[in-house]
Amino acid sequence: MDEPTTGLSTQLTNEVAEGIVRINNNGTTIFWVVEENPQQILSFENWVFVMDSGIIKTSKLASEILASPNFRELFLGN
């Protein structure tokens, strides 16, 4: 899915994310592209692949990326 929560309020983002997690928990693999609100969305995820120009820069548990002191640099390239 490509940015299914873009432009939604925080409440709607949470509702959509929880629905996607339920689908995933029922056995469907989800590939979710996140560019907007990464911190909010990553809290719902298990594993993250950070890509730049189609190349995987890193892959880690979402909790590791969220806790990383260089989160902005790692995930947002800043």
N, CA, C and O atoms as CSV, one atom per row, in Angstrom:
chain,resi,resn,atom,element,x,y,z
A,1,MET,N,N,0.849,-1.166,0.000
A,1,MET,CA,C,0.000,0.000,0.000
A,1,MET,C,C,0.894,1.228,0.000
A,1,MET,O,O,1.924,1.264,0.674
A,2,ASP,N,N,0.502,2.196,-0.737
A,2,ASP,CA,C,1.291,3.420,-0.827
A,2,ASP,C,C,0.602,4.531,-0.049
A,2,ASP,O,O,-0.380,5.112,-0.512
A,3,GLU,N,N,1.122,4.816,1.125
A,3,GLU,CA,C,0.667,5.905,1.983
A,3,GLU,C,C,-0.848,5.938,2.209
A,3,GLU,O,O,-1.489,6.939,1.889
A,4,PRO,N,N,-1.426,4.874,2.750
A,4,PRO,CA,C,-2.883,4.839,2.926
A,4,PRO,C,C,-3.428,5.822,3.962
A,4,PRO,O,O,-4.641,6.016,4.040
A,5,THR,N,N,-2.558,6.446,4.758
A,5,THR,CA,C,-3.045,7.364,5.783
A,5,THR,C,C,-2.740,8.830,5.483
A,5,THR,O,O,-3.046,9.706,6.292
A,6,THR,N,N,-2.143,9.099,4.333
A,6,THR,CA,C,-1.776,10.473,3.985
A,6,THR,C,C,-3.003,11.375,3.967
A,6,THR,O,O,-4.019,11.065,3.345
A,7,GLY,N,N,-2.879,12.498,4.665
A,7,GLY,CA,C,-3.938,13.502,4.682
A,7,GLY,C,C,-5.033,13.242,5.699
A,7,GLY,O,O,-5.956,14.046,5.829
A,8,LEU,N,N,-4.950,12.135,6.422
A,8,LEU,CA,C,-5.981,11.827,7.413
A,8,LEU,C,C,-5.649,12.460,8.758
A,8,LEU,O,O,-4.486,12.727,9.058
A,9,SER,N,N,-6.677,12.697,9.563
A,9,SER,CA,C,-6.465,13.192,10.925
A,9,SER,C,C,-5.767,12.106,11.736
A,9,SER,O,O,-5.702,10.950,11.318
A,10,THR,N,N,-5.252,12.487,12.891
A,10,THR,CA,C,-4.592,11.525,13.760
A,10,THR,C,C,-5.533,10.387,14.132
A,10,THR,O,O,-5.133,9.223,14.114
A,11,GLN,N,N,-6.759,10.705,14.463
A,11,GLN,CA,C,-7.728,9.674,14.843
A,11,GLN,C,C,-8.002,8.712,13.687
A,11,GLN,O,O,-7.991,7.496,13.876
A,12,LEU,N,N,-8.246,9.253,12.495
A,12,LEU,CA,C,-8.495,8.389,11.336
A,12,LEU,C,C,-7.254,7.592,10.966
A,12,LEU,O,O,-7.359,6.433,10.564
A,13,THR,N,N,-6.086,8.198,11.099
A,13,THR,CA,C,-4.840,7.474,10.833
A,13,THR,C,C,-4.744,6.268,11.743
A,13,THR,O,O,-4.408,5.174,11.292
A,14,ASN,N,N,-5.040,6.459,13.034
A,14,ASN,CA,C,-4.993,5.341,13.975
A,14,ASN,C,C,-6.000,4.258,13.609
A,14,ASN,O,O,-5.685,3.070,13.682
A,15,GLU,N,N,-7.203,4.655,13.219
A,15,GLU,CA,C,-8.234,3.683,12.853
A,15,GLU,C,C,-7.825,2.876,11.622
A,15,GLU,O,O,-7.976,1.655,11.599
A,16,VAL,N,N,-7.311,3.555,10.608
A,16,VAL,CA,C,-6.874,2.864,9.398
A,16,VAL,C,C,-5.700,1.944,9.720
A,16,VAL,O,O,-5.674,0.795,9.279
A,17,ALA,N,N,-4.730,2.441,10.486
A,17,ALA,CA,C,-3.570,1.629,10.851
A,17,ALA,C,C,-3.990,0.395,11.638
A,17,ALA,O,O,-3.470,-0.694,11.396
A,18,GLU,N,N,-4.909,0.544,12.564
A,18,GLU,CA,C,-5.382,-0.602,13.342
A,18,GLU,C,C,-6.089,-1.616,12.440
A,18,GLU,O,O,-5.958,-2.823,12.648
A,19,GLY,N,N,-6.828,-1.142,11.449
A,19,GLY,CA,C,-7.470,-2.041,10.492
A,19,GLY,C,C,-6.450,-2.804,9.664
A,19,GLY,O,O,-6.616,-3.996,9.404
A,20,ILE,N,N,-5.408,-2.121,9.257
A,20,ILE,CA,C,-4.345,-2.769,8.487
A,20,ILE,C,C,-3.638,-3.809,9.345
A,20,ILE,O,O,-3.320,-4.895,8.863
A,21,VAL,N,N,-3.392,-3.492,10.596
A,21,VAL,CA,C,-2.762,-4.446,11.514
A,21,VAL,C,C,-3.644,-5.676,11.687
A,21,VAL,O,O,-3.131,-6.794,11.726
A,22,ARG,N,N,-4.959,-5.496,11.792
A,22,ARG,CA,C,-5.879,-6.645,11.902
A,22,ARG,C,C,-5.783,-7.538,10.667
A,22,ARG,O,O,-5.753,-8.764,10.783
A,23,ILE,N,N,-5.733,-6.927,9.493
A,23,ILE,CA,C,-5.580,-7.702,8.257
A,23,ILE,C,C,-4.278,-8.491,8.300
A,23,ILE,O,O,-4.245,-9.670,7.946
A,24,ASN,N,N,-3.216,-7.842,8.733
A,24,ASN,CA,C,-1.914,-8.501,8.842
A,24,ASN,C,C,-1.949,-9.635,9.861
A,24,ASN,O,O,-1.392,-10.706,9.620
A,25,ASN,N,N,-2.596,-9.406,10.986
A,25,ASN,CA,C,-2.683,-10.436,12.027
A,25,ASN,C,C,-3.497,-11.650,11.587
A,25,ASN,O,O,-3.368,-12.734,12.157
A,26,ASN,N,N,-4.333,-11.462,10.571
A,26,ASN,CA,C,-5.123,-12.572,10.032
A,26,ASN,C,C,-4.365,-13.350,8.958
A,26,ASN,O,O,-4.935,-14.234,8.320
A,27,GLY,N,N,-3.092,-13.032,8.753
A,27,GLY,CA,C,-2.257,-13.821,7.864
A,27,GLY,C,C,-1.897,-13.197,6.536
A,27,GLY,O,O,-1.234,-13.842,5.723
A,28,THR,N,N,-2.305,-11.974,6.285
A,28,THR,CA,C,-1.969,-11.308,5.023
A,28,THR,C,C,-0.706,-10.472,5.220
A,28,THR,O,O,-0.623,-9.665,6.146
A,29,THR,N,N,0.270,-10.671,4.344
A,29,THR,CA,C,1.483,-9.876,4.393
A,29,THR,C,C,1.181,-8.478,3.862
A,29,THR,O,O,0.529,-8.320,2.830
A,30,ILE,N,N,1.659,-7.479,4.576
A,30,ILE,CA,C,1.423,-6.084,4.194
A,30,ILE,C,C,2.762,-5.422,3.878
A,30,ILE,O,O,3.694,-5.483,4.680
A,31,PHE,N,N,2.852,-4.806,2.740
A,31,PHE,CA,C,3.983,-3.960,2.384
A,31,PHE,C,C,3.449,-2.542,2.358
A,31,PHE,O,O,2.690,-2.175,1.461
A,32,TRP,N,N,3.840,-1.752,3.328
A,32,TRP,CA,C,3.255,-0.442,3.556
A,32,TRP,C,C,4.313,0.628,3.336
A,32,TRP,O,O,5.287,0.696,4.085
A,33,VAL,N,N,4.136,1.455,2.328
A,33,VAL,CA,C,5.048,2.561,2.060
A,33,VAL,C,C,4.626,3.733,2.934
A,33,VAL,O,O,3.481,4.183,2.887
A,34,VAL,N,N,5.571,4.218,3.733
A,34,VAL,CA,C,5.272,5.319,4.652
A,34,VAL,C,C,6.243,6.460,4.365
A,34,VAL,O,O,7.459,6.283,4.438
A,35,GLU,N,N,5.708,7.607,4.045
A,35,GLU,CA,C,6.533,8.799,3.881
A,35,GLU,C,C,6.077,9.901,4.815
A,35,GLU,O,O,6.877,10.754,5.200
A,36,GLU,N,N,4.821,9.898,5.182
A,36,GLU,CA,C,4.258,10.921,6.053
A,36,GLU,C,C,3.958,10.285,7.416
A,36,GLU,O,O,3.462,9.160,7.473
A,37,ASN,N,N,4.250,10.984,8.497
A,37,ASN,CA,C,3.999,10.507,9.865
A,37,ASN,C,C,4.673,9.176,10.184
A,37,ASN,O,O,4.014,8.272,10.698
A,38,PRO,N,N,5.958,9.027,9.897
A,38,PRO,CA,C,6.592,7.723,10.137
A,38,PRO,C,C,6.560,7.288,11.598
A,38,PRO,O,O,6.367,6.105,11.876
A,39,GLN,N,N,6.745,8.212,12.534
A,39,GLN,CA,C,6.752,7.810,13.942
A,39,GLN,C,C,5.401,7.239,14.361
A,39,GLN,O,O,5.350,6.254,15.098
A,40,GLN,N,N,4.327,7.832,13.910
A,40,GLN,CA,C,3.000,7.351,14.269
A,40,GLN,C,C,2.748,5.972,13.652
A,40,GLN,O,O,2.237,5.081,14.331
A,41,ILE,N,N,3.092,5.788,12.404
A,41,ILE,CA,C,2.815,4.537,11.705
A,41,ILE,C,C,3.741,3.420,12.170
A,41,ILE,O,O,3.293,2.286,12.335
A,42,LEU,N,N,5.015,3.712,12.385
A,42,LEU,CA,C,5.953,2.664,12.781
A,42,LEU,C,C,5.595,2.040,14.120
A,42,LEU,O,O,5.993,0.910,14.401
A,43,SER,N,N,4.853,2.758,14.946
A,43,SER,CA,C,4.451,2.180,16.231
A,43,SER,C,C,3.497,1.002,16.041
A,43,SER,O,O,3.301,0.219,16.971
A,44,PHE,N,N,2.899,0.861,14.855
A,44,PHE,CA,C,2.000,-0.254,14.560
A,44,PHE,C,C,2.732,-1.429,13.903
A,44,PHE,O,O,2.170,-2.518,13.785
A,45,GLU,N,N,3.960,-1.220,13.483
A,45,GLU,CA,C,4.663,-2.194,12.648
A,45,GLU,C,C,5.645,-3.054,13.427
A,45,GLU,O,O,6.053,-2.713,14.538
A,46,ASN,N,N,6.018,-4.185,12.816
A,46,ASN,CA,C,6.999,-5.087,13.400
A,46,ASN,C,C,8.387,-4.861,12.819
A,46,ASN,O,O,9.356,-4.696,13.560
A,47,TRP,N,N,8.481,-4.854,11.520
A,47,TRP,CA,C,9.770,-4.816,10.834
A,47,TRP,C,C,9.745,-3.695,9.803
A,47,TRP,O,O,8.720,-3.450,9.168
A,48,VAL,N,N,10.879,-3.015,9.639
A,48,VAL,CA,C,10.962,-1.870,8.741
A,48,VAL,C,C,12.158,-2.020,7.807
A,48,VAL,O,O,13.254,-2.397,8.222
A,49,PHE,N,N,11.920,-1.721,6.554
A,49,PHE,CA,C,12.990,-1.611,5.568
A,49,PHE,C,C,13.072,-0.144,5.179
A,49,PHE,O,O,12.081,0.437,4.737
A,50,VAL,N,N,14.239,0.455,5.338
A,50,VAL,CA,C,14.434,1.853,4.958
A,50,VAL,C,C,15.126,1.847,3.608
A,50,VAL,O,O,16.227,1.317,3.456
A,51,MET,N,N,14.454,2.453,2.622
A,51,MET,CA,C,14.985,2.465,1.262
A,51,MET,C,C,15.318,3.889,0.823
A,51,MET,O,O,14.699,4.858,1.261
A,52,ASP,N,N,16.307,3.984,-0.047
A,52,ASP,CA,C,16.668,5.249,-0.662
A,52,ASP,C,C,16.961,4.965,-2.123
A,52,ASP,O,O,17.875,4.203,-2.437
A,53,SER,N,N,16.202,5.561,-3.007
A,53,SER,CA,C,16.358,5.358,-4.451
A,53,SER,C,C,16.310,3.884,-4.822
A,53,SER,O,O,17.074,3.427,-5.673
A,54,GLY,N,N,15.412,3.140,-4.183
A,54,GLY,CA,C,15.214,1.730,-4.489
A,54,GLY,C,C,16.216,0.785,-3.872
A,54,GLY,O,O,16.174,-0.418,-4.130
A,55,ILE,N,N,17.118,1.309,-3.059
A,55,ILE,CA,C,18.128,0.482,-2.395
A,55,ILE,C,C,17.820,0.429,-0.912
A,55,ILE,O,O,17.617,1.464,-0.277
A,56,ILE,N,N,17.785,-0.785,-0.351
A,56,ILE,CA,C,17.533,-0.940,1.081
A,56,ILE,C,C,18.771,-0.487,1.846
A,56,ILE,O,O,19.842,-1.082,1.728
A,57,LYS,N,N,18.606,0.585,2.641
A,57,LYS,CA,C,19.703,1.119,3.449
A,57,LYS,C,C,19.858,0.337,4.741
A,57,LYS,O,O,20.975,0.124,5.213
A,58,THR,N,N,18.725,-0.099,5.321
A,58,THR,CA,C,18.755,-0.870,6.553
A,58,THR,C,C,17.434,-1.596,6.720
A,58,THR,O,O,16.416,-1.205,6.148
A,59,SER,N,N,17.462,-2.645,7.503
A,59,SER,CA,C,16.232,-3.326,7.897
A,59,SER,C,C,16.380,-3.692,9.364
A,59,SER,O,O,17.358,-4.316,9.774
A,60,LYS,N,N,15.383,-3.289,10.144
A,60,LYS,CA,C,15.429,-3.477,11.595
A,60,LYS,C,C,14.024,-3.620,12.133
A,60,LYS,O,O,13.042,-3.345,11.443
A,61,LEU,N,N,13.943,-4.055,13.378
A,61,LEU,CA,C,12.671,-4.018,14.078
A,61,LEU,C,C,12.212,-2.568,14.161
A,61,LEU,O,O,13.024,-1.664,14.358
A,62,ALA,N,N,10.925,-2.350,14.012
A,62,ALA,CA,C,10.388,-0.986,14.079
A,62,ALA,C,C,10.748,-0.330,15.408
A,62,ALA,O,O,11.055,0.862,15.454
A,63,SER,N,N,10.710,-1.103,16.484
A,63,SER,CA,C,11.039,-0.547,17.804
A,63,SER,C,C,12.477,-0.038,17.861
A,63,SER,O,O,12.755,0.957,18.530
A,64,GLU,N,N,13.397,-0.716,17.162
A,64,GLU,CA,C,14.795,-0.262,17.127
A,64,GLU,C,C,14.919,1.054,16.365
A,64,GLU,O,O,15.652,1.953,16.776
A,65,ILE,N,N,14.202,1.156,15.260
A,65,ILE,CA,C,14.266,2.396,14.477
A,65,ILE,C,C,13.641,3.548,15.254
A,65,ILE,O,O,14.182,4.653,15.269
A,66,LEU,N,N,12.510,3.296,15.897
A,66,LEU,CA,C,11.855,4.347,16.679
A,66,LEU,C,C,12.730,4.827,17.832
A,66,LEU,O,O,12.708,6.008,18.177
A,67,ALA,N,N,13.498,3.919,18.427
A,67,ALA,CA,C,14.343,4.264,19.573
A,67,ALA,C,C,15.704,4.816,19.159
A,67,ALA,O,O,16.462,5.290,20.005
A,68,SER,N,N,16.016,4.759,17.883
A,68,SER,CA,C,17.323,5.182,17.403
A,68,SER,C,C,17.539,6.677,17.629
A,68,SER,O,O,16.672,7.488,17.303
A,69,PRO,N,N,18.696,7.043,18.188
A,69,PRO,CA,C,18.968,8.471,18.394
A,69,PRO,C,C,19.099,9.237,17.075
A,69,PRO,O,O,18.962,10.460,17.050
A,70,ASN,N,N,19.363,8.523,15.987
A,70,ASN,CA,C,19.471,9.182,14.679
A,70,ASN,C,C,18.259,8.851,13.802
A,70,ASN,O,O,18.395,8.677,12.590
A,71,PHE,N,N,17.067,8.763,14.422
A,71,PHE,CA,C,15.844,8.425,13.698
A,71,PHE,C,C,15.643,9.315,12.478
A,71,PHE,O,O,15.444,8.816,11.371
A,72,ARG,N,N,15.693,10.606,12.672
A,72,ARG,CA,C,15.428,11.537,11.563
A,72,ARG,C,C,16.404,11.292,10.409
A,72,ARG,O,O,15.997,11.259,9.248
A,73,GLU,N,N,17.660,11.123,10.720
A,73,GLU,CA,C,18.666,10.886,9.684
A,73,GLU,C,C,18.440,9.526,9.011
A,73,GLU,O,O,18.495,9.416,7.786
A,74,LEU,N,N,18.189,8.503,9.814
A,74,LEU,CA,C,18.011,7.158,9.290
A,74,LEU,C,C,16.764,7.027,8.428
A,74,LEU,O,O,16.814,6.470,7.331
A,75,PHE,N,N,15.646,7.541,8.927
A,75,PHE,CA,C,14.379,7.341,8.251
A,75,PHE,C,C,14.034,8.457,7.275
A,75,PHE,O,O,13.464,8.202,6.213
A,76,LEU,N,N,14.372,9.678,7.624
A,76,LEU,CA,C,13.977,10.818,6.804
A,76,LEU,C,C,15.117,11.412,5.983
A,76,LEU,O,O,14.895,12.280,5.139
A,77,GLY,N,N,16.342,10.939,6.233
A,77,GLY,CA,C,17.473,11.450,5.478
A,77,GLY,C,C,17.890,12.848,5.851
A,77,GLY,O,O,18.580,13.514,5.078
A,78,ASN,N,N,17.483,13.315,7.034
A,78,ASN,CA,C,17.837,14.672,7.490
A,78,ASN,C,C,18.982,14.633,8.465
A,78,ASN,O,O,19.413,15.677,8.952
